[in-house]
Structure formats: structure tokens, C-alpha cells
Amino acid sequence: MSGCPHAAALPRPEPTPLSDTCPECLAAGTVPVHLRLCLVCGHVGCCDSSPLRHASAHFAQTGHPVMRSFEPGESWRWCFVDTTLV
């Protein structure tokens, strides 16, 4: 599906989620719309449809390129660098 070189460099197995929801949303008192899991470090953040977009903010702060949906029944992955599904 993708020529993204970042997916091949991801740790195997994928990291354990550091939380079960977006900790930044909890701290801010907002409700995450959908959750995303950083496939480099296990950070859980909210998607860009959430008010504060913590998954994208995590990428901007860390440079960790690939995340996956952390929603039940979803397994798609997104590379922020290549702006593509991987």
C-alpha cells in the first residue's frame, strides 16, 4: 500500500501503549474523539478531529513518524512524514 520507508524501521513487536486514553486530553479536561498509538514509543494521543490534536502534536515534538488507530477493530497506520497510509 505504501513506499514509506519509516514503517520498516518500526520496533517489533509494536510498543506497549503507555495509557488507555489521551493523557493530555485528561489533563486539559477535554474529550478525545479518536485515539492514535505512536508506533515508536507507545504514546496514546487524540486524532486531528479532537479539539487539541495531541497525536499530531506528539509527532511535531518527537518526530516519531508512524502511528496507528487505537480504536477497537481498526488497524490502519499513518505516516506523518510521507502523509500516507502504510
PyMOL Python script that loads the backbone (N, CA, C, O; Angstrom):
from pymol import cmd

cmd.read_pdbstr("""\
ATOM      1  N   MET A   1       0.818  -1.196   0.000  1.00  0.00           N
ATOM      2  CA  MET A   1       0.000   0.000   0.000  1.00  0.00           C
ATOM      3  C   MET A   1       0.857   1.253   0.000  1.00  0.00           C
ATOM      4  O   MET A   1       0.389   2.317  -0.406  1.00  0.00           O
ATOM      5  N   SER A   2       2.114   1.150   0.450  1.00  0.00           N
ATOM      6  CA  SER A   2       2.905   2.363   0.604  1.00  0.00           C
ATOM      7  C   SER A   2       4.370   2.091   0.363  1.00  0.00           C
ATOM      8  O   SER A   2       4.847   0.975   0.573  1.00  0.00           O
ATOM      9  N   GLY A   3       5.091   3.117  -0.080  1.00  0.00           N
ATOM     10  CA  GLY A   3       6.521   3.040  -0.210  1.00  0.00           C
ATOM     11  C   GLY A   3       7.201   3.725   0.958  1.00  0.00           C
ATOM     12  O   GLY A   3       8.384   4.056   0.874  1.00  0.00           O
ATOM     13  N   CYS A   4       6.495   3.940   2.024  1.00  0.00           N
ATOM     14  CA  CYS A   4       7.019   4.628   3.205  1.00  0.00           C
ATOM     15  C   CYS A   4       8.171   3.840   3.825  1.00  0.00           C
ATOM     16  O   CYS A   4       7.975   2.699   4.244  1.00  0.00           O
ATOM     17  N   PRO A   5       9.370   4.425   3.893  1.00  0.00           N
ATOM     18  CA  PRO A   5      10.495   3.726   4.489  1.00  0.00           C
ATOM     19  C   PRO A   5      10.442   3.682   6.024  1.00  0.00           C
ATOM     20  O   PRO A   5      11.155   2.895   6.647  1.00  0.00           O
ATOM     21  N   HIS A   6       9.609   4.516   6.621  1.00  0.00           N
ATOM     22  CA  HIS A   6       9.540   4.585   8.084  1.00  0.00           C
ATOM     23  C   HIS A   6       8.894   3.352   8.698  1.00  0.00           C
ATOM     24  O   HIS A   6       9.237   2.971   9.818  1.00  0.00           O
ATOM     25  N   ALA A   7       7.976   2.731   7.993  1.00  0.00           N
ATOM     26  CA  ALA A   7       7.280   1.559   8.529  1.00  0.00           C
ATOM     27  C   ALA A   7       8.246   0.400   8.763  1.00  0.00           C
ATOM     28  O   ALA A   7       8.116  -0.325   9.749  1.00  0.00           O
ATOM     29  N   ALA A   8       9.208   0.223   7.869  1.00  0.00           N
ATOM     30  CA  ALA A   8      10.166  -0.874   8.014  1.00  0.00           C
ATOM     31  C   ALA A   8      11.075  -0.687   9.229  1.00  0.00           C
ATOM     32  O   ALA A   8      11.606  -1.661   9.764  1.00  0.00           O
ATOM     33  N   ALA A   9      11.252   0.546   9.659  1.00  0.00           N
ATOM     34  CA  ALA A   9      12.149   0.837  10.786  1.00  0.00           C
ATOM     35  C   ALA A   9      11.453   0.788  12.146  1.00  0.00           C
ATOM     36  O   ALA A   9      12.090   1.032  13.170  1.00  0.00           O
ATOM     37  N   LEU A  10      10.171   0.479  12.170  1.00  0.00           N
ATOM     38  CA  LEU A  10       9.428   0.458  13.434  1.00  0.00           C
ATOM     39  C   LEU A  10       9.875  -0.704  14.309  1.00  0.00           C
ATOM     40  O   LEU A  10      10.268  -1.752  13.795  1.00  0.00           O
ATOM     41  N   PRO A  11       9.819  -0.527  15.640  1.00  0.00           N
ATOM     42  CA  PRO A  11      10.177  -1.628  16.546  1.00  0.00           C
ATOM     43  C   PRO A  11       9.181  -2.781  16.407  1.00  0.00           C
ATOM     44  O   PRO A  11       7.990  -2.566  16.181  1.00  0.00           O
ATOM     45  N   ARG A  12       9.683  -3.984  16.544  1.00  0.00           N
ATOM     46  CA  ARG A  12       8.849  -5.179  16.528  1.00  0.00           C
ATOM     47  C   ARG A  12       9.122  -5.942  17.811  1.00  0.00           C
ATOM     48  O   ARG A  12      10.293  -6.149  18.130  1.00  0.00           O
ATOM     49  N   PRO A  13       8.136  -6.368  18.559  1.00  0.00           N
ATOM     50  CA  PRO A  13       6.731  -6.034  18.362  1.00  0.00           C
ATOM     51  C   PRO A  13       6.485  -4.550  18.625  1.00  0.00           C
ATOM     52  O   PRO A  13       7.354  -3.837  19.125  1.00  0.00           O
ATOM     53  N   GLU A  14       5.286  -4.108  18.277  1.00  0.00           N
ATOM     54  CA  GLU A  14       4.989  -2.688  18.499  1.00  0.00           C
ATOM     55  C   GLU A  14       5.010  -2.376  19.990  1.00  0.00           C
ATOM     56  O   GLU A  14       4.777  -3.262  20.813  1.00  0.00           O
ATOM     57  N   PRO A  15       5.285  -1.133  20.341  1.00  0.00           N
ATOM     58  CA  PRO A  15       5.386  -0.767  21.759  1.00  0.00           C
ATOM     59  C   PRO A  15       4.061  -0.938  22.501  1.00  0.00           C
ATOM     60  O   PRO A  15       2.982  -0.822  21.921  1.00  0.00           O
ATOM     61  N   THR A  16       4.173  -1.213  23.777  1.00  0.00           N
ATOM     62  CA  THR A  16       3.003  -1.287  24.635  1.00  0.00           C
ATOM     63  C   THR A  16       2.430   0.110  24.821  1.00  0.00           C
ATOM     64  O   THR A  16       3.181   1.047  25.094  1.00  0.00           O
ATOM     65  N   PRO A  17       1.111   0.274  24.681  1.00  0.00           N
ATOM     66  CA  PRO A  17       0.516   1.597  24.905  1.00  0.00           C
ATOM     67  C   PRO A  17       0.830   2.113  26.310  1.00  0.00           C
ATOM     68  O   PRO A  17       0.727   1.371  27.287  1.00  0.00           O
ATOM     69  N   LEU A  18       1.206   3.364  26.404  1.00  0.00           N
ATOM     70  CA  LEU A  18       1.553   3.975  27.691  1.00  0.00           C
ATOM     71  C   LEU A  18       0.319   4.339  28.511  1.00  0.00           C
ATOM     72  O   LEU A  18       0.429   4.594  29.710  1.00  0.00           O
ATOM     73  N   SER A  19      -0.851   4.366  27.880  1.00  0.00           N
ATOM     74  CA  SER A  19      -2.101   4.664  28.585  1.00  0.00           C
ATOM     75  C   SER A  19      -3.251   4.102  27.761  1.00  0.00           C
ATOM     76  O   SER A  19      -3.042   3.610  26.652  1.00  0.00           O
ATOM     77  N   ASP A  20      -4.460   4.172  28.300  1.00  0.00           N
ATOM     78  CA  ASP A  20      -5.616   3.685  27.552  1.00  0.00           C
ATOM     79  C   ASP A  20      -6.422   4.817  26.937  1.00  0.00           C
ATOM     80  O   ASP A  20      -7.430   4.579  26.272  1.00  0.00           O
ATOM     81  N   THR A  21      -5.978   6.049  27.159  1.00  0.00           N
ATOM     82  CA  THR A  21      -6.613   7.217  26.545  1.00  0.00           C
ATOM     83  C   THR A  21      -5.559   8.302  26.396  1.00  0.00           C
ATOM     84  O   THR A  21      -4.394   8.091  26.733  1.00  0.00           O
ATOM     85  N   CYS A  22      -5.957   9.440  25.901  1.00  0.00           N
ATOM     86  CA  CYS A  22      -5.031  10.552  25.683  1.00  0.00           C
ATOM     87  C   CYS A  22      -4.776  11.282  27.012  1.00  0.00           C
ATOM     88  O   CYS A  22      -5.674  11.956  27.517  1.00  0.00           O
ATOM     89  N   PRO A  23      -3.570  11.161  27.587  1.00  0.00           N
ATOM     90  CA  PRO A  23      -3.316  11.805  28.873  1.00  0.00           C
ATOM     91  C   PRO A  23      -3.357  13.331  28.802  1.00  0.00           C
ATOM     92  O   PRO A  23      -3.702  13.989  29.784  1.00  0.00           O
ATOM     93  N   GLU A  24      -3.008  13.892  27.648  1.00  0.00           N
ATOM     94  CA  GLU A  24      -3.074  15.350  27.508  1.00  0.00           C
ATOM     95  C   GLU A  24      -4.517  15.849  27.522  1.00  0.00           C
ATOM     96  O   GLU A  24      -4.803  16.916  28.066  1.00  0.00           O
ATOM     97  N   CYS A  25      -5.425  15.076  26.925  1.00  0.00           N
ATOM     98  CA  CYS A  25      -6.846  15.448  26.978  1.00  0.00           C
ATOM     99  C   CYS A  25      -7.357  15.374  28.415  1.00  0.00           C
ATOM    100  O   CYS A  25      -8.095  16.254  28.859  1.00  0.00           O
ATOM    101  N   LEU A  26      -6.966  14.331  29.138  1.00  0.00           N
ATOM    102  CA  LEU A  26      -7.378  14.220  30.541  1.00  0.00           C
ATOM    103  C   LEU A  26      -6.898  15.426  31.334  1.00  0.00           C
ATOM    104  O   LEU A  26      -7.655  16.009  32.110  1.00  0.00           O
ATOM    105  N   ALA A  27      -5.633  15.800  31.135  1.00  0.00           N
ATOM    106  CA  ALA A  27      -5.076  16.935  31.865  1.00  0.00           C
ATOM    107  C   ALA A  27      -5.762  18.247  31.493  1.00  0.00           C
ATOM    108  O   ALA A  27      -5.916  19.132  32.335  1.00  0.00           O
ATOM    109  N   ALA A  28      -6.174  18.370  30.223  1.00  0.00           N
ATOM    110  CA  ALA A  28      -6.808  19.603  29.759  1.00  0.00           C
ATOM    111  C   ALA A  28      -8.314  19.628  30.017  1.00  0.00           C
ATOM    112  O   ALA A  28      -8.960  20.665  29.866  1.00  0.00           O
ATOM    113  N   GLY A  29      -8.866  18.482  30.406  1.00  0.00           N
ATOM    114  CA  GLY A  29     -10.302  18.412  30.650  1.00  0.00           C
ATOM    115  C   GLY A  29     -11.122  18.330  29.376  1.00  0.00           C
ATOM    116  O   GLY A  29     -12.304  18.674  29.377  1.00  0.00           O
ATOM    117  N   THR A  30     -10.503  17.872  28.276  1.00  0.00           N
ATOM    118  CA  THR A  30     -11.232  17.697  27.016  1.00  0.00           C
ATOM    119  C   THR A  30     -11.455  16.215  26.760  1.00  0.00           C
ATOM    120  O   THR A  30     -10.852  15.361  27.410  1.00  0.00           O
ATOM    121  N   VAL A  31     -12.319  15.925  25.815  1.00  0.00           N
ATOM    122  CA  VAL A  31     -12.655  14.543  25.485  1.00  0.00           C
ATOM    123  C   VAL A  31     -12.047  14.201  24.128  1.00  0.00           C
ATOM    124  O   VAL A  31     -12.334  14.878  23.141  1.00  0.00           O
ATOM    125  N   PRO A  32     -11.208  13.158  24.060  1.00  0.00           N
ATOM    126  CA  PRO A  32     -10.647  12.769  22.768  1.00  0.00           C
ATOM    127  C   PRO A  32     -11.723  12.179  21.870  1.00  0.00           C
ATOM    128  O   PRO A  32     -12.606  11.460  22.338  1.00  0.00           O
ATOM    129  N   VAL A  33     -11.648  12.485  20.574  1.00  0.00           N
ATOM    130  CA  VAL A  33     -12.621  11.953  19.626  1.00  0.00           C
ATOM    131  C   VAL A  33     -12.221  10.547  19.196  1.00  0.00           C
ATOM    132  O   VAL A  33     -13.030   9.626  19.311  1.00  0.00           O
ATOM    133  N   HIS A  34     -11.016  10.356  18.711  1.00  0.00           N
ATOM    134  CA  HIS A  34     -10.485   9.052  18.331  1.00  0.00           C
ATOM    135  C   HIS A  34      -9.044   8.989  18.822  1.00  0.00           C
ATOM    136  O   HIS A  34      -8.359  10.010  18.880  1.00  0.00           O
ATOM    137  N   LEU A  35      -8.591   7.807  19.169  1.00  0.00           N
ATOM    138  CA  LEU A  35      -7.245   7.664  19.716  1.00  0.00           C
ATOM    139  C   LEU A  35      -6.288   7.081  18.689  1.00  0.00           C
ATOM    140  O   LEU A  35      -6.673   6.284  17.833  1.00  0.00           O
ATOM    141  N   ARG A  36      -5.024   7.500  18.796  1.00  0.00           N
ATOM    142  CA  ARG A  36      -3.943   7.047  17.932  1.00  0.00           C
ATOM    143  C   ARG A  36      -2.781   6.589  18.804  1.00  0.00           C
ATOM    144  O   ARG A  36      -2.514   7.185  19.847  1.00  0.00           O
ATOM    145  N   LEU A  37      -2.086   5.527  18.378  1.00  0.00           N
ATOM    146  CA  LEU A  37      -0.954   4.969  19.106  1.00  0.00           C
ATOM    147  C   LEU A  37       0.325   5.233  18.322  1.00  0.00           C
ATOM    148  O   LEU A  37       0.424   4.858  17.154  1.00  0.00           O
ATOM    149  N   CYS A  38       1.299   5.873  18.952  1.00  0.00           N
ATOM    150  CA  CYS A  38       2.608   6.077  18.335  1.00  0.00           C
ATOM    151  C   CYS A  38       3.307   4.723  18.270  1.00  0.00           C
ATOM    152  O   CYS A  38       3.460   4.047  19.287  1.00  0.00           O
ATOM    153  N   LEU A  39       3.730   4.331  17.070  1.00  0.00           N
ATOM    154  CA  LEU A  39       4.352   3.030  16.906  1.00  0.00           C
ATOM    155  C   LEU A  39       5.849   3.049  17.163  1.00  0.00           C
ATOM    156  O   LEU A  39       6.530   2.049  16.940  1.00  0.00           O
ATOM    157  N   VAL A  40       6.366   4.173  17.628  1.00  0.00           N
ATOM    158  CA  VAL A  40       7.762   4.249  18.045  1.00  0.00           C
ATOM    159  C   VAL A  40       7.863   4.095  19.562  1.00  0.00           C
ATOM    160  O   VAL A  40       8.686   3.325  20.056  1.00  0.00           O
ATOM    161  N   CYS A  41       7.013   4.839  20.309  1.00  0.00           N
ATOM    162  CA  CYS A  41       7.175   4.861  21.770  1.00  0.00           C
ATOM    163  C   CYS A  41       5.953   4.411  22.568  1.00  0.00           C
ATOM    164  O   CYS A  41       6.066   4.201  23.776  1.00  0.00           O
ATOM    165  N   GLY A  42       4.788   4.255  21.935  1.00  0.00           N
ATOM    166  CA  GLY A  42       3.599   3.816  22.658  1.00  0.00           C
ATOM    167  C   GLY A  42       2.737   4.942  23.204  1.00  0.00           C
ATOM    168  O   GLY A  42       1.766   4.675  23.913  1.00  0.00           O
ATOM    169  N   HIS A  43       3.061   6.194  22.895  1.00  0.00           N
ATOM    170  CA  HIS A  43       2.231   7.320  23.345  1.00  0.00           C
ATOM    171  C   HIS A  43       0.846   7.208  22.726  1.00  0.00           C
ATOM    172  O   HIS A  43       0.718   6.900  21.541  1.00  0.00           O
ATOM    173  N   VAL A  44      -0.183   7.456  23.513  1.00  0.00           N
ATOM    174  CA  VAL A  44      -1.561   7.478  23.017  1.00  0.00           C
ATOM    175  C   VAL A  44      -2.004   8.924  22.963  1.00  0.00           C
ATOM    176  O   VAL A  44      -1.932   9.641  23.961  1.00  0.00           O
ATOM    177  N   GLY A  45      -2.462   9.355  21.798  1.00  0.00           N
ATOM    178  CA  GLY A  45      -2.923  10.728  21.618  1.00  0.00           C
ATOM    179  C   GLY A  45      -4.213  10.760  20.831  1.00  0.00           C
ATOM    180  O   GLY A  45      -4.580   9.782  20.179  1.00  0.00           O
ATOM    181  N   CYS A  46      -4.896  11.884  20.893  1.00  0.00           N
ATOM    182  CA  CYS A  46      -6.155  12.048  20.182  1.00  0.00           C
ATOM    183  C   CYS A  46      -5.910  12.477  18.736  1.00  0.00           C
ATOM    184  O   CYS A  46      -4.866  13.047  18.419  1.00  0.00           O
ATOM    185  N   CYS A  47      -6.868  12.201  17.873  1.00  0.00           N
ATOM    186  CA  CYS A  47      -6.730  12.476  16.444  1.00  0.00           C
ATOM    187  C   CYS A  47      -6.969  13.952  16.125  1.00  0.00           C
ATOM    188  O   CYS A  47      -7.275  14.756  17.006  1.00  0.00           O
ATOM    189  N   ASP A  48      -6.824  14.281  14.857  1.00  0.00           N
ATOM    190  CA  ASP A  48      -6.989  15.667  14.422  1.00  0.00           C
ATOM    191  C   ASP A  48      -8.440  16.138  14.446  1.00  0.00           C
ATOM    192  O   ASP A  48      -8.697  17.328  14.263  1.00  0.00           O
ATOM    193  N   SER A  49      -9.397  15.230  14.668  1.00  0.00           N
ATOM    194  CA  SER A  49     -10.790  15.642  14.845  1.00  0.00           C
ATOM    195  C   SER A  49     -11.080  16.036  16.288  1.00  0.00           C
ATOM    196  O   SER A  49     -12.146  16.574  16.588  1.00  0.00           O
ATOM    197  N   SER A  50     -10.136  15.767  17.177  1.00  0.00           N
ATOM    198  CA  SER A  50     -10.264  16.177  18.580  1.00  0.00           C
ATOM    199  C   SER A  50      -9.850  17.642  18.708  1.00  0.00           C
ATOM    200  O   SER A  50      -9.095  18.145  17.875  1.00  0.00           O
ATOM    201  N   PRO A  51     -10.332  18.322  19.732  1.00  0.00           N
ATOM    202  CA  PRO A  51     -10.050  19.759  19.859  1.00  0.00           C
ATOM    203  C   PRO A  51      -8.567  20.116  19.902  1.00  0.00           C
ATOM    204  O   PRO A  51      -8.181  21.154  19.365  1.00  0.00           O
ATOM    205  N   LEU A  52      -7.725  19.290  20.523  1.00  0.00           N
ATOM    206  CA  LEU A  52      -6.329  19.694  20.715  1.00  0.00           C
ATOM    207  C   LEU A  52      -5.316  18.885  19.913  1.00  0.00           C
ATOM    208  O   LEU A  52      -4.122  19.173  19.993  1.00  0.00           O
ATOM    209  N   ARG A  53      -5.741  17.890  19.146  1.00  0.00           N
ATOM    210  CA  ARG A  53      -4.905  17.179  18.173  1.00  0.00           C
ATOM    211  C   ARG A  53      -3.566  16.696  18.749  1.00  0.00           C
ATOM    212  O   ARG A  53      -2.501  17.008  18.218  1.00  0.00           O
ATOM    213  N   HIS A  54      -3.642  15.940  19.830  1.00  0.00           N
ATOM    214  CA  HIS A  54      -2.425  15.545  20.546  1.00  0.00           C
ATOM    215  C   HIS A  54      -1.554  14.525  19.805  1.00  0.00           C
ATOM    216  O   HIS A  54      -0.341  14.519  20.015  1.00  0.00           O
ATOM    217  N   ALA A  55      -2.115  13.667  18.951  1.00  0.00           N
ATOM    218  CA  ALA A  55      -1.278  12.736  18.191  1.00  0.00           C
ATOM    219  C   ALA A  55      -0.381  13.512  17.222  1.00  0.00           C
ATOM    220  O   ALA A  55       0.808  13.215  17.106  1.00  0.00           O
ATOM    221  N   SER A  56      -0.940  14.494  16.536  1.00  0.00           N
ATOM    222  CA  SER A  56      -0.135  15.331  15.632  1.00  0.00           C
ATOM    223  C   SER A  56       0.880  16.157  16.411  1.00  0.00           C
ATOM    224  O   SER A  56       2.006  16.348  15.952  1.00  0.00           O
ATOM    225  N   ALA A  57       0.494  16.648  17.579  1.00  0.00           N
ATOM    226  CA  ALA A  57       1.423  17.411  18.419  1.00  0.00           C
ATOM    227  C   ALA A  57       2.579  16.522  18.872  1.00  0.00           C
ATOM    228  O   ALA A  57       3.720  16.978  18.945  1.00  0.00           O
ATOM    229  N   HIS A  58       2.289  15.256  19.176  1.00  0.00           N
ATOM    230  CA  HIS A  58       3.345  14.316  19.568  1.00  0.00           C
ATOM    231  C   HIS A  58       4.347  14.146  18.426  1.00  0.00           C
ATOM    232  O   HIS A  58       5.557  14.163  18.652  1.00  0.00           O
ATOM    233  N   PHE A  59       3.848  13.985  17.205  1.00  0.00           N
ATOM    234  CA  PHE A  59       4.747  13.884  16.056  1.00  0.00           C
ATOM    235  C   PHE A  59       5.588  15.160  15.914  1.00  0.00           C
ATOM    236  O   PHE A  59       6.796  15.078  15.694  1.00  0.00           O
ATOM    237  N   ALA A  60       4.969  16.316  16.036  1.00  0.00           N
ATOM    238  CA  ALA A  60       5.697  17.581  15.897  1.00  0.00           C
ATOM    239  C   ALA A  60       6.793  17.722  16.953  1.00  0.00           C
ATOM    240  O   ALA A  60       7.860  18.269  16.674  1.00  0.00           O
ATOM    241  N   GLN A  61       6.534  17.234  18.154  1.00  0.00           N
ATOM    242  CA  GLN A  61       7.504  17.344  19.245  1.00  0.00           C
ATOM    243  C   GLN A  61       8.607  16.301  19.166  1.00  0.00           C
ATOM    244  O   GLN A  61       9.751  16.585  19.520  1.00  0.00           O
ATOM    245  N   THR A  62       8.280  15.093  18.704  1.00  0.00           N
ATOM    246  CA  THR A  62       9.238  13.985  18.764  1.00  0.00           C
ATOM    247  C   THR A  62       9.817  13.575  17.419  1.00  0.00           C
ATOM    248  O   THR A  62      10.925  13.042  17.355  1.00  0.00           O
ATOM    249  N   GLY A  63       9.077  13.818  16.346  1.00  0.00           N
ATOM    250  CA  GLY A  63       9.492  13.329  15.034  1.00  0.00           C
ATOM    251  C   GLY A  63       9.171  11.864  14.815  1.00  0.00           C
ATOM    252  O   GLY A  63       9.566  11.298  13.795  1.00  0.00           O
ATOM    253  N   HIS A  64       8.461  11.228  15.750  1.00  0.00           N
ATOM    254  CA  HIS A  64       8.076   9.827  15.580  1.00  0.00           C
ATOM    255  C   HIS A  64       7.099   9.752  14.402  1.00  0.00           C
ATOM    256  O   HIS A  64       6.012  10.325  14.476  1.00  0.00           O
ATOM    257  N   PRO A  65       7.460   9.063  13.327  1.00  0.00           N
ATOM    258  CA  PRO A  65       6.726   9.219  12.075  1.00  0.00           C
ATOM    259  C   PRO A  65       5.422   8.450  11.912  1.00  0.00           C
ATOM    260  O   PRO A  65       4.524   8.919  11.212  1.00  0.00           O
ATOM    261  N   VAL A  66       5.289   7.271  12.544  1.00  0.00           N
ATOM    262  CA  VAL A  66       4.139   6.413  12.227  1.00  0.00           C
ATOM    263  C   VAL A  66       3.283   6.153  13.458  1.00  0.00           C
ATOM    264  O   VAL A  66       3.786   5.856  14.542  1.00  0.00           O
ATOM    265  N   MET A  67       1.972   6.272  13.256  1.00  0.00           N
ATOM    266  CA  MET A  67       1.016   5.930  14.296  1.00  0.00           C
ATOM    267  C   MET A  67      -0.024   5.016  13.676  1.00  0.00           C
ATOM    268  O   MET A  67      -0.151   4.915  12.456  1.00  0.00           O
ATOM    269  N   ARG A  68      -0.766   4.351  14.557  1.00  0.00           N
ATOM    270  CA  ARG A  68      -1.898   3.557  14.081  1.00  0.00           C
ATOM    271  C   ARG A  68      -3.128   3.934  14.878  1.00  0.00           C
ATOM    272  O   ARG A  68      -3.045   4.509  15.964  1.00  0.00           O
ATOM    273  N   SER A  69      -4.276   3.592  14.303  1.00  0.00           N
ATOM    274  CA  SER A  69      -5.514   3.806  15.035  1.00  0.00           C
ATOM    275  C   SER A  69      -5.489   2.969  16.303  1.00  0.00           C
ATOM    276  O   SER A  69      -5.060   1.815  16.289  1.00  0.00           O
ATOM    277  N   PHE A  70      -5.949   3.552  17.390  1.00  0.00           N
ATOM    278  CA  PHE A  70      -6.040   2.842  18.670  1.00  0.00           C
ATOM    279  C   PHE A  70      -7.510   2.604  19.012  1.00  0.00           C
ATOM    280  O   PHE A  70      -7.871   2.427  20.175  1.00  0.00           O
ATOM    281  N   GLU A  71      -8.345   2.603  17.979  1.00  0.00           N
ATOM    282  CA  GLU A  71      -9.771   2.352  18.141  1.00  0.00           C
ATOM    283  C   GLU A  71     -10.057   0.861  17.944  1.00  0.00           C
ATOM    284  O   GLU A  71      -9.429   0.224  17.099  1.00  0.00           O
ATOM    285  N   PRO A  72     -10.991   0.300  18.708  1.00  0.00           N
ATOM    286  CA  PRO A  72     -11.332  -1.123  18.566  1.00  0.00           C
ATOM    287  C   PRO A  72     -11.721  -1.456  17.123  1.00  0.00           C
ATOM    288  O   PRO A  72     -12.511  -0.748  16.500  1.00  0.00           O
ATOM    289  N   GLY A  73     -11.150  -2.549  16.605  1.00  0.00           N
ATOM    290  CA  GLY A  73     -11.492  -3.013  15.268  1.00  0.00           C
ATOM    291  C   GLY A  73     -10.769  -2.310  14.141  1.00  0.00           C
ATOM    292  O   GLY A  73     -10.986  -2.646  12.976  1.00  0.00           O
ATOM    293  N   GLU A  74      -9.915  -1.343  14.447  1.00  0.00           N
ATOM    294  CA  GLU A  74      -9.171  -0.621  13.412  1.00  0.00           C
ATOM    295  C   GLU A  74      -7.679  -0.917  13.551  1.00  0.00           C
ATOM    296  O   GLU A  74      -7.157  -1.009  14.661  1.00  0.00           O
ATOM    297  N   SER A  75      -7.004  -1.064  12.419  1.00  0.00           N
ATOM    298  CA  SER A  75      -5.571  -1.352  12.467  1.00  0.00           C
ATOM    299  C   SER A  75      -4.767  -0.528  11.460  1.00  0.00           C
ATOM    300  O   SER A  75      -3.575  -0.772  11.276  1.00  0.00           O
ATOM    301  N   TRP A  76      -5.402   0.432  10.815  1.00  0.00           N
ATOM    302  CA  TRP A  76      -4.680   1.202   9.801  1.00  0.00           C
ATOM    303  C   TRP A  76      -3.583   2.054  10.440  1.00  0.00           C
ATOM    304  O   TRP A  76      -3.661   2.430  11.609  1.00  0.00           O
ATOM    305  N   ARG A  77      -2.570   2.342   9.644  1.00  0.00           N
ATOM    306  CA  ARG A  77      -1.412   3.115  10.094  1.00  0.00           C
ATOM    307  C   ARG A  77      -1.242   4.338   9.200  1.00  0.00           C
ATOM    308  O   ARG A  77      -1.620   4.328   8.029  1.00  0.00           O
ATOM    309  N   TRP A  78      -0.665   5.391   9.776  1.00  0.00           N
ATOM    310  CA  TRP A  78      -0.444   6.642   9.057  1.00  0.00           C
ATOM    311  C   TRP A  78       0.976   7.129   9.300  1.00  0.00           C
ATOM    312  O   TRP A  78       1.451   7.162  10.435  1.00  0.00           O
ATOM    313  N   CYS A  79       1.646   7.506   8.217  1.00  0.00           N
ATOM    314  CA  CYS A  79       2.966   8.115   8.346  1.00  0.00           C
ATOM    315  C   CYS A  79       2.817   9.620   8.198  1.00  0.00           C
ATOM    316  O   CYS A  79       2.391  10.113   7.153  1.00  0.00           O
ATOM    317  N   PHE A  80       3.169  10.340   9.245  1.00  0.00           N
ATOM    318  CA  PHE A  80       3.091  11.804   9.222  1.00  0.00           C
ATOM    319  C   PHE A  80       4.084  12.398   8.233  1.00  0.00           C
ATOM    320  O   PHE A  80       3.781  13.398   7.583  1.00  0.00           O
ATOM    321  N   VAL A  81       5.258  11.801   8.108  1.00  0.00           N
ATOM    322  CA  VAL A  81       6.302  12.330   7.231  1.00  0.00           C
ATOM    323  C   VAL A  81       5.892  12.211   5.764  1.00  0.00           C
ATOM    324  O   VAL A  81       5.983  13.173   5.002  1.00  0.00           O
ATOM    325  N   ASP A  82       5.441  11.022   5.383  1.00  0.00           N
ATOM    326  CA  ASP A  82       5.099  10.764   3.993  1.00  0.00           C
ATOM    327  C   ASP A  82       3.625  11.057   3.678  1.00  0.00           C
ATOM    328  O   ASP A  82       3.187  10.914   2.537  1.00  0.00           O
ATOM    329  N   THR A  83       2.877  11.465   4.691  1.00  0.00           N
ATOM    330  CA  THR A  83       1.436  11.739   4.577  1.00  0.00           C
ATOM    331  C   THR A  83       0.719  10.659   3.757  1.00  0.00           C
ATOM    332  O   THR A  83       0.069  10.931   2.748  1.00  0.00           O
ATOM    333  N   THR A  84       0.871   9.429   4.241  1.00  0.00           N
ATOM    334  CA  THR A  84       0.265   8.287   3.546  1.00  0.00           C
ATOM    335  C   THR A  84      -0.076   7.171   4.517  1.00  0.00           C
ATOM    336  O   THR A  84       0.502   7.060   5.598  1.00  0.00           O
ATOM    337  N   LEU A  85      -1.026   6.352   4.107  1.00  0.00           N
ATOM    338  CA  LEU A  85      -1.332   5.129   4.852  1.00  0.00           C
ATOM    339  C   LEU A  85      -0.201   4.132   4.598  1.00  0.00           C
ATOM    340  O   LEU A  85       0.305   4.023   3.481  1.00  0.00           O
ATOM    341  N   VAL A  86       0.184   3.412   5.641  1.00  0.00           N
ATOM    342  CA  VAL A  86       1.266   2.427   5.486  1.00  0.00           C
ATOM    343  C   VAL A  86       0.807   1.052   5.933  1.00  0.00           C
ATOM    344  O   VAL A  86       1.579   0.094   5.876  1.00  0.00           O
TER     345      VAL A  86
END
""", "prot")
cmd.dss("prot")
cmd.show_as("cartoon", "prot")
cmd.util.cbc("prot")
cmd.orient("prot")
